[in-house]
Amino acid sequence: MDHHPELALPWIIHSDGNLLLFVDDLIDLDISGIHPCERGAMDVQLVKRR
């Protein structure tokens, strides 16, 4: 039996790299935030738009 309980608390993901390939998937999972959003690894404005 597959059981996927809903997450009751806001959650963030921490990564020291480029998450742009996964942003849409993270949004679909109802993520609350990304930490940090490093300017050298990701285009901050692009992440905000997505």
mmCIF file as Biopython writes it, N, C-alpha, C and O atoms, coordinates in Angstrom:
data_model
#
loop_
_atom_site.group_PDB
_atom_site.id
_atom_site.type_symbol
_atom_site.label_atom_id
_atom_site.label_alt_id
_atom_site.label_comp_id
_atom_site.label_asym_id
_atom_site.label_entity_id
_atom_site.label_seq_id
_atom_site.pdbx_PDB_ins_code
_atom_site.Cartn_x
_atom_site.Cartn_y
_atom_site.Cartn_z
_atom_site.occupancy
_atom_site.B_iso_or_equiv
_atom_site.auth_seq_id
_atom_site.auth_asym_id
_atom_site.pdbx_PDB_model_num
ATOM 1   N N  . MET A ? 1  ? 0.840  -1.172 0.000   1.0 0.0 1  A 1 
ATOM 2   C CA . MET A ? 1  ? 0.000  0.000  0.000   1.0 0.0 1  A 1 
ATOM 3   C C  . MET A ? 1  ? 0.887  1.239  0.000   1.0 0.0 1  A 1 
ATOM 4   O O  . MET A ? 1  ? 1.779  1.365  0.840   1.0 0.0 1  A 1 
ATOM 5   N N  . ASP A ? 2  ? 0.647  2.155  -0.942  1.0 0.0 2  A 1 
ATOM 6   C CA . ASP A ? 2  ? 1.388  3.404  -0.995  1.0 0.0 2  A 1 
ATOM 7   C C  . ASP A ? 2  ? 0.680  4.444  -0.150  1.0 0.0 2  A 1 
ATOM 8   O O  . ASP A ? 2  ? -0.488 4.753  -0.382  1.0 0.0 2  A 1 
ATOM 9   N N  . HIS A ? 3  ? 1.379  4.976  0.818   1.0 0.0 3  A 1 
ATOM 10  C CA . HIS A ? 3  ? 0.811  6.021  1.661   1.0 0.0 3  A 1 
ATOM 11  C C  . HIS A ? 3  ? 1.749  7.211  1.633   1.0 0.0 3  A 1 
ATOM 12  O O  . HIS A ? 3  ? 2.919  7.092  1.997   1.0 0.0 3  A 1 
ATOM 13  N N  . HIS A ? 4  ? 1.244  8.355  1.205   1.0 0.0 4  A 1 
ATOM 14  C CA . HIS A ? 4  ? 2.037  9.582  1.129   1.0 0.0 4  A 1 
ATOM 15  C C  . HIS A ? 4  ? 1.363  10.655 1.969   1.0 0.0 4  A 1 
ATOM 16  O O  . HIS A ? 4  ? 0.531  11.405 1.460   1.0 0.0 4  A 1 
ATOM 17  N N  . PRO A ? 5  ? 1.711  10.737 3.249   1.0 0.0 5  A 1 
ATOM 18  C CA . PRO A ? 5  ? 1.067  11.747 4.098   1.0 0.0 5  A 1 
ATOM 19  C C  . PRO A ? 5  ? 1.435  13.154 3.643   1.0 0.0 5  A 1 
ATOM 20  O O  . PRO A ? 5  ? 2.540  13.394 3.157   1.0 0.0 5  A 1 
ATOM 21  N N  . GLU A ? 6  ? 0.507  14.063 3.807   1.0 0.0 6  A 1 
ATOM 22  C CA . GLU A ? 6  ? 0.770  15.457 3.460   1.0 0.0 6  A 1 
ATOM 23  C C  . GLU A ? 6  ? 1.718  16.059 4.489   1.0 0.0 6  A 1 
ATOM 24  O O  . GLU A ? 6  ? 1.617  15.782 5.685   1.0 0.0 6  A 1 
ATOM 25  N N  . LEU A ? 7  ? 2.627  16.875 4.011   1.0 0.0 7  A 1 
ATOM 26  C CA . LEU A ? 7  ? 3.548  17.563 4.894   1.0 0.0 7  A 1 
ATOM 27  C C  . LEU A ? 7  ? 2.822  18.733 5.545   1.0 0.0 7  A 1 
ATOM 28  O O  . LEU A ? 7  ? 2.283  19.595 4.851   1.0 0.0 7  A 1 
ATOM 29  N N  . ALA A ? 8  ? 2.807  18.766 6.860   1.0 0.0 8  A 1 
ATOM 30  C CA . ALA A ? 8  ? 2.040  19.776 7.580   1.0 0.0 8  A 1 
ATOM 31  C C  . ALA A ? 8  ? 2.847  21.049 7.854   1.0 0.0 8  A 1 
ATOM 32  O O  . ALA A ? 8  ? 2.260  22.085 8.164   1.0 0.0 8  A 1 
ATOM 33  N N  . LEU A ? 9  ? 4.161  20.995 7.749   1.0 0.0 9  A 1 
ATOM 34  C CA . LEU A ? 9  ? 4.996  22.143 8.057   1.0 0.0 9  A 1 
ATOM 35  C C  . LEU A ? 9  ? 5.646  22.695 6.798   1.0 0.0 9  A 1 
ATOM 36  O O  . LEU A ? 9  ? 5.909  21.948 5.855   1.0 0.0 9  A 1 
ATOM 37  N N  . PRO A ? 10 ? 5.910  24.015 6.775   1.0 0.0 10 A 1 
ATOM 38  C CA . PRO A ? 10 ? 6.675  24.567 5.657   1.0 0.0 10 A 1 
ATOM 39  C C  . PRO A ? 10 ? 8.067  23.935 5.646   1.0 0.0 10 A 1 
ATOM 40  O O  . PRO A ? 10 ? 8.619  23.614 6.698   1.0 0.0 10 A 1 
ATOM 41  N N  . TRP A ? 11 ? 8.628  23.761 4.449   1.0 0.0 11 A 1 
ATOM 42  C CA . TRP A ? 11 ? 9.963  23.165 4.378   1.0 0.0 11 A 1 
ATOM 43  C C  . TRP A ? 11 ? 10.780 23.834 3.280   1.0 0.0 11 A 1 
ATOM 44  O O  . TRP A ? 11 ? 10.251 24.356 2.298   1.0 0.0 11 A 1 
ATOM 45  N N  . ILE A ? 12 ? 12.095 23.795 3.489   1.0 0.0 12 A 1 
ATOM 46  C CA . ILE A ? 12 ? 13.033 24.364 2.522   1.0 0.0 12 A 1 
ATOM 47  C C  . ILE A ? 12 ? 14.058 23.299 2.165   1.0 0.0 12 A 1 
ATOM 48  O O  . ILE A ? 12 ? 14.189 22.287 2.854   1.0 0.0 12 A 1 
ATOM 49  N N  . ILE A ? 13 ? 14.779 23.539 1.082   1.0 0.0 13 A 1 
ATOM 50  C CA . ILE A ? 13 ? 15.861 22.653 0.697   1.0 0.0 13 A 1 
ATOM 51  C C  . ILE A ? 13 ? 17.154 23.454 0.724   1.0 0.0 13 A 1 
ATOM 52  O O  . ILE A ? 13 ? 17.187 24.606 0.293   1.0 0.0 13 A 1 
ATOM 53  N N  . HIS A ? 14 ? 18.213 22.844 1.228   1.0 0.0 14 A 1 
ATOM 54  C CA . HIS A ? 14 ? 19.528 23.472 1.242   1.0 0.0 14 A 1 
ATOM 55  C C  . HIS A ? 14 ? 20.383 22.795 0.195   1.0 0.0 14 A 1 
ATOM 56  O O  . HIS A ? 14 ? 20.483 21.569 0.149   1.0 0.0 14 A 1 
ATOM 57  N N  . SER A ? 15 ? 20.995 23.603 -0.641  1.0 0.0 15 A 1 
ATOM 58  C CA . SER A ? 15 ? 21.890 23.077 -1.666  1.0 0.0 15 A 1 
ATOM 59  C C  . SER A ? 15 ? 22.971 24.104 -1.944  1.0 0.0 15 A 1 
ATOM 60  O O  . SER A ? 15 ? 22.713 25.308 -1.940  1.0 0.0 15 A 1 
ATOM 61  N N  . ASP A ? 16 ? 24.166 23.630 -2.181  1.0 0.0 16 A 1 
ATOM 62  C CA . ASP A ? 16 ? 25.268 24.520 -2.528  1.0 0.0 16 A 1 
ATOM 63  C C  . ASP A ? 16 ? 25.493 24.560 -4.029  1.0 0.0 16 A 1 
ATOM 64  O O  . ASP A ? 16 ? 26.553 24.985 -4.488  1.0 0.0 16 A 1 
ATOM 65  N N  . GLY A ? 17 ? 24.511 24.123 -4.790  1.0 0.0 17 A 1 
ATOM 66  C CA . GLY A ? 17 ? 24.703 24.057 -6.233  1.0 0.0 17 A 1 
ATOM 67  C C  . GLY A ? 17 ? 23.537 24.633 -7.009  1.0 0.0 17 A 1 
ATOM 68  O O  . GLY A ? 17 ? 22.725 25.394 -6.482  1.0 0.0 17 A 1 
ATOM 69  N N  . ASN A ? 18 ? 23.475 24.258 -8.252  1.0 0.0 18 A 1 
ATOM 70  C CA . ASN A ? 18 ? 22.472 24.746 -9.180  1.0 0.0 18 A 1 
ATOM 71  C C  . ASN A ? 18 ? 21.248 23.837 -9.133  1.0 0.0 18 A 1 
ATOM 72  O O  . ASN A ? 18 ? 21.324 22.668 -9.510  1.0 0.0 18 A 1 
ATOM 73  N N  . LEU A ? 19 ? 20.136 24.369 -8.677  1.0 0.0 19 A 1 
ATOM 74  C CA . LEU A ? 19 ? 18.889 23.598 -8.587  1.0 0.0 19 A 1 
ATOM 75  C C  . LEU A ? 19 ? 17.931 23.896 -9.729  1.0 0.0 19 A 1 
ATOM 76  O O  . LEU A ? 19 ? 16.797 23.417 -9.714  1.0 0.0 19 A 1 
ATOM 77  N N  . LEU A ? 20 ? 18.356 24.673 -10.717 1.0 0.0 20 A 1 
ATOM 78  C CA . LEU A ? 20 ? 17.448 25.085 -11.782 1.0 0.0 20 A 1 
ATOM 79  C C  . LEU A ? 20 ? 16.796 23.904 -12.501 1.0 0.0 20 A 1 
ATOM 80  O O  . LEU A ? 20 ? 15.646 24.004 -12.929 1.0 0.0 20 A 1 
ATOM 81  N N  . LEU A ? 21 ? 17.501 22.810 -12.635 1.0 0.0 21 A 1 
ATOM 82  C CA . LEU A ? 21 ? 16.910 21.635 -13.288 1.0 0.0 21 A 1 
ATOM 83  C C  . LEU A ? 21 ? 15.754 21.051 -12.477 1.0 0.0 21 A 1 
ATOM 84  O O  . LEU A ? 21 ? 14.909 20.340 -13.020 1.0 0.0 21 A 1 
ATOM 85  N N  . PHE A ? 22 ? 15.718 21.350 -11.181 1.0 0.0 22 A 1 
ATOM 86  C CA . PHE A ? 22 ? 14.737 20.738 -10.287 1.0 0.0 22 A 1 
ATOM 87  C C  . PHE A ? 22 ? 13.697 21.711 -9.755  1.0 0.0 22 A 1 
ATOM 88  O O  . PHE A ? 22 ? 12.803 21.301 -9.016  1.0 0.0 22 A 1 
ATOM 89  N N  . VAL A ? 23 ? 13.788 23.003 -10.114 1.0 0.0 23 A 1 
ATOM 90  C CA . VAL A ? 23 ? 12.890 24.007 -9.551  1.0 0.0 23 A 1 
ATOM 91  C C  . VAL A ? 23 ? 11.426 23.655 -9.799  1.0 0.0 23 A 1 
ATOM 92  O O  . VAL A ? 23 ? 10.615 23.736 -8.876  1.0 0.0 23 A 1 
ATOM 93  N N  . ASP A ? 24 ? 11.075 23.273 -11.002 1.0 0.0 24 A 1 
ATOM 94  C CA . ASP A ? 24 ? 9.676  22.941 -11.290 1.0 0.0 24 A 1 
ATOM 95  C C  . ASP A ? 24 ? 9.195  21.763 -10.449 1.0 0.0 24 A 1 
ATOM 96  O O  . ASP A ? 24 ? 8.060  21.771 -9.971  1.0 0.0 24 A 1 
ATOM 97  N N  . ASP A ? 25 ? 10.034 20.760 -10.264 1.0 0.0 25 A 1 
ATOM 98  C CA . ASP A ? 25 ? 9.662  19.611 -9.431  1.0 0.0 25 A 1 
ATOM 99  C C  . ASP A ? 25 ? 9.494  20.035 -7.975  1.0 0.0 25 A 1 
ATOM 100 O O  . ASP A ? 25 ? 8.568  19.586 -7.299  1.0 0.0 25 A 1 
ATOM 101 N N  . LEU A ? 26 ? 10.386 20.897 -7.492  1.0 0.0 26 A 1 
ATOM 102 C CA . LEU A ? 26 ? 10.281 21.367 -6.114  1.0 0.0 26 A 1 
ATOM 103 C C  . LEU A ? 26 ? 9.014  22.187 -5.907  1.0 0.0 26 A 1 
ATOM 104 O O  . LEU A ? 26 ? 8.365  22.076 -4.867  1.0 0.0 26 A 1 
ATOM 105 N N  . ILE A ? 27 ? 8.661  23.006 -6.887  1.0 0.0 27 A 1 
ATOM 106 C CA . ILE A ? 27 ? 7.419  23.771 -6.807  1.0 0.0 27 A 1 
ATOM 107 C C  . ILE A ? 27 ? 6.220  22.834 -6.774  1.0 0.0 27 A 1 
ATOM 108 O O  . ILE A ? 27 ? 5.277  23.058 -6.015  1.0 0.0 27 A 1 
ATOM 109 N N  . ASP A ? 28 ? 6.251  21.783 -7.594  1.0 0.0 28 A 1 
ATOM 110 C CA . ASP A ? 28 ? 5.164  20.795 -7.596  1.0 0.0 28 A 1 
ATOM 111 C C  . ASP A ? 28 ? 5.036  20.101 -6.242  1.0 0.0 28 A 1 
ATOM 112 O O  . ASP A ? 28 ? 3.948  19.670 -5.862  1.0 0.0 28 A 1 
ATOM 113 N N  . LEU A ? 29 ? 6.149  19.993 -5.514  1.0 0.0 29 A 1 
ATOM 114 C CA . LEU A ? 29 ? 6.134  19.378 -4.189  1.0 0.0 29 A 1 
ATOM 115 C C  . LEU A ? 29 ? 5.754  20.374 -3.093  1.0 0.0 29 A 1 
ATOM 116 O O  . LEU A ? 29 ? 5.756  20.035 -1.909  1.0 0.0 29 A 1 
ATOM 117 N N  . ASP A ? 30 ? 5.429  21.605 -3.495  1.0 0.0 30 A 1 
ATOM 118 C CA . ASP A ? 30 ? 4.985  22.657 -2.578  1.0 0.0 30 A 1 
ATOM 119 C C  . ASP A ? 30 ? 6.073  23.088 -1.598  1.0 0.0 30 A 1 
ATOM 120 O O  . ASP A ? 30 ? 5.816  23.286 -0.411  1.0 0.0 30 A 1 
ATOM 121 N N  . ILE A ? 31 ? 7.295  23.229 -2.118  1.0 0.0 31 A 1 
ATOM 122 C CA . ILE A ? 31 ? 8.415  23.680 -1.295  1.0 0.0 31 A 1 
ATOM 123 C C  . ILE A ? 31 ? 8.176  25.115 -0.841  1.0 0.0 31 A 1 
ATOM 124 O O  . ILE A ? 31 ? 7.564  25.904 -1.561  1.0 0.0 31 A 1 
ATOM 125 N N  . SER A ? 32 ? 8.657  25.451 0.346   1.0 0.0 32 A 1 
ATOM 126 C CA . SER A ? 32 ? 8.485  26.797 0.890   1.0 0.0 32 A 1 
ATOM 127 C C  . SER A ? 32 ? 9.646  27.719 0.553   1.0 0.0 32 A 1 
ATOM 128 O O  . SER A ? 32 ? 9.480  28.938 0.534   1.0 0.0 32 A 1 
ATOM 129 N N  . GLY A ? 33 ? 10.819 27.154 0.287   1.0 0.0 33 A 1 
ATOM 130 C CA . GLY A ? 33 ? 11.964 28.000 -0.021  1.0 0.0 33 A 1 
ATOM 131 C C  . GLY A ? 33 ? 13.194 27.210 -0.402  1.0 0.0 33 A 1 
ATOM 132 O O  . GLY A ? 33 ? 13.270 25.996 -0.212  1.0 0.0 33 A 1 
ATOM 133 N N  . ILE A ? 34 ? 14.154 27.933 -0.946  1.0 0.0 34 A 1 
ATOM 134 C CA . ILE A ? 34 ? 15.459 27.375 -1.314  1.0 0.0 34 A 1 
ATOM 135 C C  . ILE A ? 34 ? 16.515 28.169 -0.566  1.0 0.0 34 A 1 
ATOM 136 O O  . ILE A ? 34 ? 16.467 29.399 -0.545  1.0 0.0 34 A 1 
ATOM 137 N N  . HIS A ? 35 ? 17.459 27.486 0.043   1.0 0.0 35 A 1 
ATOM 138 C CA . HIS A ? 35 ? 18.534 28.152 0.770   1.0 0.0 35 A 1 
ATOM 139 C C  . HIS A ? 35 ? 19.843 27.463 0.464   1.0 0.0 35 A 1 
ATOM 140 O O  . HIS A ? 35 ? 19.883 26.235 0.523   1.0 0.0 35 A 1 
ATOM 141 N N  . PRO A ? 36 ? 20.883 28.139 0.151   1.0 0.0 36 A 1 
ATOM 142 C CA . PRO A ? 36 ? 20.908 29.512 -0.328  1.0 0.0 36 A 1 
ATOM 143 C C  . PRO A ? 36 ? 20.630 29.537 -1.817  1.0 0.0 36 A 1 
ATOM 144 O O  . PRO A ? 36 ? 20.695 28.506 -2.486  1.0 0.0 36 A 1 
ATOM 145 N N  . CYS A ? 37 ? 20.324 30.699 -2.327  1.0 0.0 37 A 1 
ATOM 146 C CA . CYS A ? 37 ? 20.191 30.879 -3.771  1.0 0.0 37 A 1 
ATOM 147 C C  . CYS A ? 37 ? 21.458 31.623 -4.205  1.0 0.0 37 A 1 
ATOM 148 O O  . CYS A ? 37 ? 21.480 32.852 -4.270  1.0 0.0 37 A 1 
ATOM 149 N N  . GLU A ? 38 ? 22.497 30.864 -4.498  1.0 0.0 38 A 1 
ATOM 150 C CA . GLU A ? 38 ? 23.805 31.442 -4.781  1.0 0.0 38 A 1 
ATOM 151 C C  . GLU A ? 38 ? 23.866 32.073 -6.164  1.0 0.0 38 A 1 
ATOM 152 O O  . GLU A ? 38 ? 23.550 31.433 -7.166  1.0 0.0 38 A 1 
ATOM 153 N N  . ARG A ? 39 ? 24.271 33.320 -6.204  1.0 0.0 39 A 1 
ATOM 154 C CA . ARG A ? 39 ? 24.359 34.050 -7.466  1.0 0.0 39 A 1 
ATOM 155 C C  . ARG A ? 39 ? 25.334 33.393 -8.441  1.0 0.0 39 A 1 
ATOM 156 O O  . ARG A ? 39 ? 25.101 33.428 -9.649  1.0 0.0 39 A 1 
ATOM 157 N N  . GLY A ? 40 ? 26.392 32.810 -7.959  1.0 0.0 40 A 1 
ATOM 158 C CA . GLY A ? 40 ? 27.363 32.171 -8.834  1.0 0.0 40 A 1 
ATOM 159 C C  . GLY A ? 40 ? 26.882 30.856 -9.417  1.0 0.0 40 A 1 
ATOM 160 O O  . GLY A ? 40 ? 27.370 30.423 -10.461 1.0 0.0 40 A 1 
ATOM 161 N N  . ALA A ? 41 ? 25.928 30.216 -8.753  1.0 0.0 41 A 1 
ATOM 162 C CA . ALA A ? 41 ? 25.443 28.911 -9.198  1.0 0.0 41 A 1 
ATOM 163 C C  . ALA A ? 41 ? 24.133 29.000 -9.962  1.0 0.0 41 A 1 
ATOM 164 O O  . ALA A ? 41 ? 23.879 28.201 -10.863 1.0 0.0 41 A 1 
ATOM 165 N N  . MET A ? 42 ? 23.293 29.980 -9.601  1.0 0.0 42 A 1 
ATOM 166 C CA . MET A ? 42 ? 21.978 30.103 -10.232 1.0 0.0 42 A 1 
ATOM 167 C C  . MET A ? 42 ? 21.683 31.570 -10.543 1.0 0.0 42 A 1 
ATOM 168 O O  . MET A ? 42 ? 22.188 32.473 -9.875  1.0 0.0 42 A 1 
ATOM 169 N N  . ASP A ? 43 ? 20.869 31.788 -11.551 1.0 0.0 43 A 1 
ATOM 170 C CA . ASP A ? 43 ? 20.380 33.121 -11.880 1.0 0.0 43 A 1 
ATOM 171 C C  . ASP A ? 43 ? 19.220 33.416 -10.926 1.0 0.0 43 A 1 
ATOM 172 O O  . ASP A ? 43 ? 18.128 32.867 -11.078 1.0 0.0 43 A 1 
ATOM 173 N N  . VAL A ? 44 ? 19.465 34.286 -9.945  1.0 0.0 44 A 1 
ATOM 174 C CA . VAL A ? 44 ? 18.483 34.556 -8.898  1.0 0.0 44 A 1 
ATOM 175 C C  . VAL A ? 44 ? 17.168 35.065 -9.483  1.0 0.0 44 A 1 
ATOM 176 O O  . VAL A ? 44 ? 16.099 34.647 -9.040  1.0 0.0 44 A 1 
ATOM 177 N N  . GLN A ? 45 ? 17.226 35.944 -10.453 1.0 0.0 45 A 1 
ATOM 178 C CA . GLN A ? 45 ? 16.010 36.487 -11.058 1.0 0.0 45 A 1 
ATOM 179 C C  . GLN A ? 45 ? 15.211 35.398 -11.769 1.0 0.0 45 A 1 
ATOM 180 O O  . GLN A ? 45 ? 13.981 35.399 -11.715 1.0 0.0 45 A 1 
ATOM 181 N N  . LEU A ? 46 ? 15.895 34.473 -12.433 1.0 0.0 46 A 1 
ATOM 182 C CA . LEU A ? 46 ? 15.215 33.356 -13.095 1.0 0.0 46 A 1 
ATOM 183 C C  . LEU A ? 46 ? 14.517 32.472 -12.077 1.0 0.0 46 A 1 
ATOM 184 O O  . LEU A ? 46 ? 13.385 32.043 -12.298 1.0 0.0 46 A 1 
ATOM 185 N N  . VAL A ? 47 ? 15.182 32.197 -10.963 1.0 0.0 47 A 1 
ATOM 186 C CA . VAL A ? 47 ? 14.577 31.380 -9.922  1.0 0.0 47 A 1 
ATOM 187 C C  . VAL A ? 47 ? 13.322 32.066 -9.374  1.0 0.0 47 A 1 
ATOM 188 O O  . VAL A ? 47 ? 12.304 31.408 -9.161  1.0 0.0 47 A 1 
ATOM 189 N N  . LYS A ? 48 ? 13.385 33.371 -9.146  1.0 0.0 48 A 1 
ATOM 190 C CA . LYS A ? 48 ? 12.223 34.097 -8.646  1.0 0.0 48 A 1 
ATOM 191 C C  . LYS A ? 48 ? 11.057 34.058 -9.624  1.0 0.0 48 A 1 
ATOM 192 O O  . LYS A ? 48 ? 9.904  33.913 -9.217  1.0 0.0 48 A 1 
ATOM 193 N N  . ARG A ? 49 ? 11.359 34.187 -10.916 1.0 0.0 49 A 1 
ATOM 194 C CA . ARG A ? 49 ? 10.284 34.141 -11.922 1.0 0.0 49 A 1 
ATOM 195 C C  . ARG A ? 49 ? 9.629  32.776 -11.984 1.0 0.0 49 A 1 
ATOM 196 O O  . ARG A ? 49 ? 8.416  32.675 -12.165 1.0 0.0 49 A 1 
ATOM 197 N N  . ARG A ? 50 ? 10.420 31.727 -11.835 1.0 0.0 50 A 1 
ATOM 198 C CA . ARG A ? 50 ? 9.861  30.370 -11.919 1.0 0.0 50 A 1 
ATOM 199 C C  . ARG A ? 50 ? 9.139  30.024 -10.658 1.0 0.0 50 A 1 
ATOM 200 O O  . ARG A ? 50 ? 8.600  28.923 -10.537 1.0 0.0 50 A 1 
#
